């Protein structure tokens, strides 16, 4: 994880934990493909929702960006 993303994640961790806990138990994870901007796209199914995660890696192999949204 890049230093900037790590700092942002630490700052938002309480809200992230709450949001993810509300989704319920993890059911499955599947790679869906690569988006137009180069993000790896995953469909993550939880007990109460299905989410789409987008992860972008930098040239050094570290995660530069990660986002998710519920469907």
Sine and cosine of phi, psi and omega as CSV:
sin_phi,cos_phi,sin_psi,cos_psi,sin_omega,cos_omega
0.00,0.00,0.70,-0.71,0.02,-1.00
-0.90,0.43,0.37,-0.93,0.00,-1.00
-0.88,0.48,-0.66,0.75,0.00,-1.00
-0.90,0.44,-0.70,0.72,0.00,-1.00
-0.92,0.39,-0.62,0.79,0.03,-1.00
-0.88,0.47,-0.68,0.73,0.01,-1.00
-0.90,0.43,-0.68,0.73,0.01,-1.00
-0.91,0.42,-0.65,0.76,0.02,-1.00
-0.89,0.45,-0.70,0.72,0.04,-1.00
-0.86,0.50,-0.64,0.77,-0.02,-1.00
-0.92,0.40,-0.60,0.80,-0.08,-1.00
-0.99,-0.16,0.05,1.00,-0.12,-0.99
-0.82,0.57,-0.70,0.71,0.01,-1.00
-0.85,0.52,-0.68,0.73,0.01,-1.00
-0.93,0.37,-0.63,0.78,0.02,-1.00
-0.90,0.44,-0.70,0.71,0.01,-1.00
-0.87,0.50,-0.69,0.72,0.01,-1.00
-0.89,0.45,-0.73,0.68,-0.02,-1.00
-0.88,0.48,-0.70,0.72,-0.03,-1.00
-0.95,0.32,-0.61,0.79,0.03,-1.00
-0.88,0.48,-0.58,0.82,0.00,-1.00
-0.93,0.37,-0.31,0.95,0.00,-1.00
-0.97,0.25,-0.33,0.94,0.01,-1.00
1.00,-0.01,-0.23,-0.97,-0.07,-1.00
-0.93,0.37,0.59,-0.81,0.06,-1.00
-0.93,0.36,0.75,-0.66,0.00,-1.00
-0.96,-0.26,-0.73,0.68,-0.02,-1.00
-0.28,-0.96,0.30,-0.95,0.06,-1.00
-0.67,-0.75,0.72,-0.70,-0.01,-1.00
-0.63,-0.77,0.71,-0.71,0.10,-1.00
-0.97,0.26,0.79,-0.62,-0.05,-1.00
-0.98,-0.22,-0.43,0.90,-0.01,-1.00
0.56,-0.83,-0.22,-0.97,0.00,-1.00
-0.90,-0.43,0.77,-0.64,-0.02,-1.00
-0.98,0.22,0.15,-0.99,-0.04,-1.00
-0.86,0.51,-0.49,0.87,-0.01,-1.00
-1.00,-0.01,0.07,1.00,0.04,-1.00
1.00,-0.09,0.06,1.00,0.00,-1.00
-0.96,0.26,0.66,-0.75,0.18,-0.98
-0.97,0.23,0.75,-0.67,-0.08,-1.00
-0.92,-0.39,0.77,-0.64,0.00,-1.00
-0.81,-0.58,0.61,-0.79,0.16,-0.99
-0.97,-0.23,0.87,-0.49,-0.02,-1.00
-0.91,-0.42,0.88,-0.48,0.00,-1.00
-0.99,-0.16,0.77,-0.63,0.09,-1.00
-0.91,-0.41,0.09,-1.00,-0.01,-1.00
-0.85,0.53,-0.64,0.77,-0.11,-0.99
-0.94,-0.34,-0.05,1.00,-0.04,-1.00
-0.24,-0.97,0.37,-0.93,0.16,-0.99
-0.94,-0.33,0.71,-0.70,-0.05,-1.00
-0.83,-0.55,0.39,-0.92,0.11,-0.99
-0.89,-0.46,0.80,-0.59,0.01,-1.00
-0.93,-0.36,0.64,-0.77,0.07,-1.00
-0.82,-0.57,0.80,-0.60,-0.06,-1.00
-0.81,-0.59,0.78,-0.63,0.04,-1.00
-0.90,-0.44,0.80,-0.60,0.06,-1.00
-0.99,-0.15,0.57,-0.82,0.08,-1.00
-1.00,0.09,0.10,-0.99,0.01,-1.00
-0.86,0.51,-0.40,0.92,0.01,-1.00
-1.00,0.06,0.03,1.00,0.01,-1.00
1.00,0.08,-0.04,1.00,0.02,-1.00
-1.00,0.07,0.53,-0.85,0.04,-1.00
-0.92,0.40,0.84,-0.55,0.01,-1.00
-0.99,-0.11,-0.54,0.84,-0.07,-1.00
-0.48,-0.87,0.61,-0.79,0.08,-1.00
-0.55,-0.84,0.71,-0.70,0.04,-1.00
-0.56,-0.83,0.38,-0.93,0.08,-1.00
-0.54,-0.84,0.42,-0.91,0.09,-1.00
-0.58,-0.82,0.53,-0.85,0.03,-1.00
-1.00,0.07,0.53,-0.85,0.04,-1.00
-0.99,-0.16,0.00,0.00,0.00,0.00
